[in-house]
Amino acid sequence: MEASRKHIQEPAPIWCTGRMEETYSFEEYMDMVQAFHGHVAPGLIIGGKMVHEALRRMPRENILLDALCETGNCLPDAVQLLTTCTIGNGWLKIVNLFRFALTLYNKADGEGLRVAIDSRKLKDWDEINCWFFRLKPKQEQDTQRLLQQIRDAGPEILRLQRVQVSGHYLEKRHLGERVICPVCREAFPAKNGRICRACQGNSPYRNIDANTNANQEPFLASIPVGSSEGRQALHDMTRIIPGKSKEPFVTRGQRMTAGDICRLQMMGRQRIYVMDDVVPVDQWLHENTVAENFGRAIAGEGVGCSSPPREGKIDFIAEQDGLLIVETERLEAFNLIDGVMCATRKGFSIVRSGRKLGGTRAIPLYLSQDTFSQAMEILSDGPLLKVLPLKKAAVGILVTGTEIFQGLVPDGFIPIITSKITKLGCHVAGSILVPDERAAISRGIQNLLNCGAELIVTTAGLSVDPDDVTRSGLQDAGAEDMLYGAPILPGAMTMIARIGDVPVIGVPACGLYFKTTSFDLLLPRLLAGLRVTRSDLARLGHGGCCWECKTCRFPKCSFGKL
């Protein structure tokens, strides 16, 4: 559909190429502004002039128009009044640069005309100048004189420029797949994340319905601590001795004694909740019940839960040695639900059996059934945590370098790689030195495979030097799915591939010098049986600097010593 062009007839009818030509007198346009905008805004009157002048100079052949406003004040209404470009149909875009300017352009190629107020030309129009630069309060402005000056000035106060709109604004925007938000249960574009933007904290509302406020706890009547003898505590109460201990002093269901009362008063507790209070079980869930359900849903392979909950919290414990895997996107979605939480150790950490991995709980003492159901819906796709065992692989080591092969330089790679893999329970199936020759590298790989290597580590020969042909030799040996380069320092020239089911990792020369490199970050993933993708490597850029402190040699990276 071609853009319709409606013009202010000032001073004479204007030709247009749209299917519908409409002209208005200045007075008629002001009546339109009053009806559409609510009052005769000077900015909208000038905006009409700006649209009018842009349309006069647009090409005469039929084109499809789009509009771009550099402010959200008044100008968008002028565009919507006088053209068929609206916010709703997507033909009007607002880029809030806080400049009083608009552009009409051909949506096919981006060629258009930008119109703005030329502040240098306002010196002869004192009332317009005063309005534009806010030189006096609105109530002190002479509105009638201002409107008359706007009418008399016409295009004289405008500046017009031929422009080329950036290609970014020519692309057609699609919402894409729509899914149901597990928190508010309303549809939203899947590209926005696991839950909708409103439930991510961007809602403009404090509360849509007070009756559905997830954090409104049921009414609980407290009693004085001194009157609680013989009554049962409703929840765990913690005693902290600074620098010594932090533990529950009173547990849920514990019957209070005179000694308990005395110690609680010494802790500063004056009132207490007791179990005589009746809470509707179909509407509210106690923190312990919530924690137990969350724990069972979050813990996956190789992860156990502490039981019963302590202080309303469940801890996650590694049940085996291995690599901690965290579903970070769903963990974030879970934590965006108000009133619940789960904290974990860094994903892809090497953990030992018995180590704490994290914990979960409800924030309030009682969680609404509705909020609980929303959180459990996030967890319905599977556990958030698992510990994968590391394969005790037979590792083949291929060292490339003519200078090493000829004995001109002693090899330092084999002892370094051997030390690193044996710490993870692996052993060396074989090690070979080869010159920088494609055929020799390919033969060396085949020999290591014949020795039963379940993982191959190649060293050096991965830079941009013409002698570095390791990658070519690997391809000759049948390497597939090769990824070269990673956002990790040191180790940017790391290479990952596979030959059949055998993973291959190439360690650049920096491995001879630095204690921690890309090899240390990626080796555990390969031993855990994970297929490393380009996206996985890209995410390593955040925290991927493994530079060491020159004083203590401790790795300065988020993956450091675990």
N, C-alpha and C positions, 0 to 999 in steps of 0.2 A: 504494500500500500504506500502510495506517495505521500510525503508530508504535506498537509494542508497549510496554507499560509494565509493568515488573517492579518490585515494591516490597519494601522491607524491612518485615516485619510487626512494627512497633514503634510504639506499644504494641498496636495492634489492626489487623485486616485493613483495607486501604484500597480503596475503590471505584475502578475505572478504566474508561475508555471504549475501551481498545484491544481488538483482537481476541483477544489472549492476555493473561490476567491471572495473574500469578505473585506469590506472597508468600513472604518469607523471614524466618526469625528472625534475630536479631542474630548468633548463632553460625554459622548457615548462610551468612550474608553474609560473615563473616570467612573461612570455608572457601573461598568463591568468590574472594575477594581473594587468598588464599594461592595458589590454583591459577592464577589469571589473571596476577597481578602479580609473583609470585615470593616475596613476603613480605607480612605483614600491616602495611601502611603506614598510620600514623595519618591522613595526608592523604586516603587513599582511603576510610577508614572514615567520616571526616567528609563527604567528597564524596558517599558514598552517602546520608547524611542530607540533604544539600543537594538532591540529585536527588529524593529521596522527598518533601521538603516542597514543592518546586516542582510536582511532579506532583499532589499533593493539591489544589492551588489552581488548576490549569488548568481551563478551561471543560469542562463535562460533554459537550457535543456532540462528535461525531467530528471531529477535526482532524488535520492532518499536522504533526508536530513537527520542528523543527530545534533544534540546540543550539549554544551559543557558550561556549567556555571562555576565560577571561582569563589562563590560565597553561597551560604544557605539562606541569606536574608533577602527577601523581596524578589531578587532576580529570577529564581526558579518559577515563581508565580507568573511573571511576565512571559516567560517562555511557554508555560502551559496554557496561558490565556490566548496567545497569538500563534501558536503552532500546534501540531499534534505530537510534539515531543513532550512526554510526561515522565515522571519518576516511575509511575506504575508500569508503563510499557517498556521501560529500560532505555528509551531513546534520549532521555535527559540524565546526565551524570553530574553529580555535585562533587567537586574537588575543593574542599574548604581551605583555600589559600588566604581567605579573609581579604581578597581583593575584589573590588566592585567591577567585575568584568565577566563577559560571557562570549562564547564562541558558537557559531553555527557552522557545521562542516558536513561534507559529503561522507556518508558512512562507508562508502566503498573504498575511497583512497585517503581519507583524512584531510583533504584540502578544505580550508575554511577561512572564515573571517572572524577575527577577534575584535570586540568592541569594549572600550573602557572609558571612564570619565577621565578627561585630560585636566589634571589639577592646575596646570599652568594657564588654562583658559578660563578659570573661574574668577579672575580678578575683576572682570567687568560684570559679574553677577554676584553681588554681595550676599544676597539671601541664600542662594545655592551654595556659595562658598562656606557660609556660616553653618548651614545644615550638614554639608559633607564632612567638614572638619570638626563638627560638634563644638563650635565656639561659644554656644549659649544653650541653656537647657531647652528642652522641647517645648515646654509651656510658654517660653518667652519668644518663640519663633513666630513670625507673621506667616501663617500657613497660606493665606490667600495670595500674598505677594510672592511667596515661594513657588506656588503652583503657576502663577502667571509668568514668573521668570523661566521656569522649566519649559512652559509653552513657547515663550518668545525665543529662548535660546536655541531650541530645536537641536540639530546635529552639531551646532557650533562648539559645544563643550565636550564632544566625543572624540576619541582617537580610535582609528580603525587600522588593523594590521592583517595582512595575509599571513596565515600560519599553516603549519603542517602538524596535525595532531599525532601524538605518539601511537605506535601500533598497538600498545597495551590497551588503549581505549577503543580500538576497532574490533577487538575480539568479542565474539558473542559469548555471553556468560550463561552457563547452564548450572542448575542446582545439582544435577546428577541424581544418584540413587537416594531415596528417602527411607529412613528407618525410624523406629519408635524409640524415643529416649526412655531408658529404664528408670529414670528418676521421676520425671513429670508425666511420662507416658504420652507425650505429644510427638508428632512427626517432625523430623528435621533432616537436613542434608547430611548424608553419611560422611562426607568429606570434612565436616566440622569436628569429628572426633567420636569417642565412644558415647558421650552424652551431649546433649544440646548445649549451645553457648549460654543460654539462660541458667542452666543448672551448673555450668562451669563457673558461675559467679558473676555473669554479666547481665543478670536480670535487672530491669529498671524498677522492680517492685520490692518493697520490703517484705510484704506478705500478701498473697492473693486472697487467701481466706483464713481468717484467724482460727477457724475450726480444724484446719489441716496443717497447722504449724507443727512440724515434726519435733521441735525442741521443747514444746510445752509439755512438761512432765505432769503426771497426775498429781492431784492435791495430796500431800503427805503431811499428816499432823505430827509434829515433833513434841516430845515431852522433856521436862527437865531431867538431866542426868541423875540427879539425886532421887528421882521418883522411879527409876528404871530397874530397881532390884527385882529379880525374878522374871523380868521380861526378856524377850529374844531380840537381839540386834538384827536390823534389816540388811545391813551391808558391812563389809570389812572396813575397819578403821585402822589407819596406818600410824605407827609411832616411829619417828626419826630421831636418832641420836647422831648429831652432826659428826661426820668423819668416822663413825663406827658402824651404824646399822640403819636399815630401813626395812621394816617388815610389818605385817598385820599384827596389831596388838589384840584387836577384837575381830572375830570372823562372823560371817553371816550365820544366824541361827544360834549363836552363843548366848546362853542364859546369863544375865548379868548378876554379879555378886557384889557385896559391899566393897571388896578389894578392888574389883574392876572399876566401880564408880569412883573410888578415891583416885585411882591412877588416871582415869579419863579426865577428872577435874584438874589434876596436876598437868595434864597435856593441854589444858585450855579448853576442853570440850564442856560446854554448858548445857547443850540440848542433844537429843539423840532420836533417830527414827527407830521404831520397833516394829516387829512383824505383825502386830495386831491390826495395823492399817490394812484395809482391803483394797487391792488394786485389780481392776477388771482385766482378767487374763486374756480376753479376746481383743483388747485394745493396746495393752502395754506389756513389754517384756523386760524382766529384770536384767541388769548388766551381765550377770553370770550366765544366764540363758543365752543371751546374745553372743557373748564371747565363745561359748561352747559351740554354737552353730557356725559362727564365722570360722573358728579354728578348723572344724571338720571340712569346711568347704574350701579353705585357702590352702591347706597342707596337701601336697601331692606326693609323688614318688620320692622316697628317701627322706621325708619330713614328718616328724611327729609333733604332738601337742602336749604341753604340760596340762595336768588335770589333778584336782579341780582348779577352776580359775582362782587366782589370788588377786585381791584388790580389784576385782572386776576384769582382769586381764588374763589372756591366754598367751603363753610363749611358744614359739616354734623352735624345735630342736632338730639338728641334723641326726638322722638315724644311720648314716653311712658317710664315709669319706667321699668327697667328690666335688663337683662344680655346681655352685648355686645358680639356678636359673630363675629369674623373676620376670613375670609377665608385666612389664612396666606400664604399658598403656592401660591395661585393665586395673592395675593397682592405682594409677592416677584417677581413673574414673570412679573407683570405689571410694577413694579419699575425698572426692569432690562432693560426696553425699554428706550433708550436714548432720553431724551427730555420730559418725563412725570414724574409725581410723585403723590403719595398718602400717607399721613401719618395718622395714627389712634392711638387712645388710646389702652392700653393693652387689648388683647382679654380676655373674661370672667370677665371683670370688671362689677361691679354693677353700673348702671348709673341712673340718675334721668331725668325726662322729661325736655327738654329745655337745657340740657347740650351739649356742643360741643364735638363731637366724633372724629373729624379729618377734613382733607381738601384735595382737589386735584386741580391740575392746570397743564398747560403746562409750561415748563421752558422758552422757547423762546417766543417772542411776537407773532410770527407766526409759526405754526407747519405744517409740510408737510402732505398732504393728505395720503401719504403712511404710515408714522409713526402713524398717527391718526387711520388708518384702522387696523394696527397691534395691537395697544393698545385696540381698541374696540373688536377685536377678542378674546383677553384674557378675556374681560368682558362678552363675549357672553354666557358663561356658567352659568351666573347668578350673582346676587349682591355679593359684597365683604363684606358688612356690614349689620347686622340686630340686632335688640334689641328684645329679647324674654321676654315676661312678666313672672314674677315669680308667681307660683301658691300659693294662700293663703291656704295652705294645713292644714288639721287636722292632727296633729302629735301625734303618740303614742310613749311614752318613756318607754323602758324596762331597768331597772337597775339590773345588776346581781352582786351577791356577798353574800355568806353565812353570812359573818360578818355584812353586812348591813341589810340583811333580819332578822337576829336575834337581831338587835338593838345594837350590840357591837360597831359599828362605825356609826356615823351619815352620812346620804347621802348628798353629795354635788353636785351630777350630775344633778338632776332634776332642781334646780334653774338655773344652768349654761346653760343647754340646753334650758330651757324655755326662758331665756333672749335672747339667740341668735336667736331663731326661731320667737319670737314676733317682733323683730326688722325688720324681713323680711315679716311681715304681716301674719304670721301663728299663729295658736293657738293649745293648747294642748288638744287632744281628750281624753287622759287618760294616767296615769303613773302607773307602776307596779314595785314592788320590788320582786325579786325571788332569791332563793339560787342558788349556782353553781351546778345545777342538770339538765341534758338534758331534762328530762320530764317536769320539772317545767318551763324551758325556753320555750319549745315548747308550753305548755299550755298558758303561758303569751303572747306569740305572737298571738295566736288564739284569746285570749280575747281582745287584742288591735284591731285586725281586726274586731271583732264583734262590737267594739265601734265606728267603722267608720274611723279608721286611714287610711289616704291616703299616709302617709310616716312614717316609723318606724325607730327610733333611739335606738340602743342598746348601752350600756355603759359597759366598762371593760370586763374582761373575754376573752381577745383576745391575750394574750401573750403566751409564750411557757410553762408556768407553767402547771403541770398536772391537777390542779383544774380548769383551764380555759377551759370550755366546751361550751362557747357561740356559736361557729361556729357549733358544732355538734347539739345543740338544734335548731338552725335555720334551718339546713338541715332537721331535723325531722319535722319542721313546714312547709316544702315545699319550702325552699329557693333554687333558681336556679341562674345560671350565677354568681356564687360567685367569687369575686376577693379579695384576701387577700394579703396585703402588698402593700405599695406605697412608691416611692422615695421622701418622704416628711418628714421633721423634724421640729417640733415634730409631730409624728403621723405615723411612718413607719408601724405600725401594724393595720392600718385602714382596714376595711372590707366593701365591697359593694356587694349587691345582690338584688334580687327581689323575691317577692312572688306574682305570678300573675302579675298584673299591679302596685303593690305597691312596690316602691323602699325601700330598707333597707340599712342603713349605720351604721356601728359599730365604735364607738369612743373609742380609747384606753385610758388607765388610765391617760395619760399625759394631757388629756383635763381638769382634775381637777386643774392643776397647771398653764399651759401656756394660755395666753390670745388668741393667734392665733395658730391653729393647722390645720391638714389636714381637719377636719370637716368644718372649715370656708371656705376652698378653694373648697370643693366638694359639700356642701349643695346647693349653688346657682344653680349649674348645674342640680342637681336633681329636684329642684323646677321649673327650666325652661323646664323640660321634656326631657333633654338630656340623652341618654344612655351612661354611662361612660364605656370605653373599656380599655383593658390593654395598648394599645398604648397611650390613653389619659393620663393614669397614668404615663407611661414612660416619656412623654414629660414634666411632672411636675417636673422632677428632676432638670431641669434648672430653677432656681428661687424658688425651693421648700423648701428652708431653711427659717423657720419662727421664728428663734430665736429672742428674744427681748433684747433690750438694758437694762442693769441692772439699769441704772440711770433713764431713762424716761419711760421704759416699752413699747416703741413703737416697733411694729413688724418690724424686718429687713428682709423683703422679697418683691419680686417684685409684690406680690398680696396685700400687706399691707393694710393700710387704704385708701379707695377709695373716 
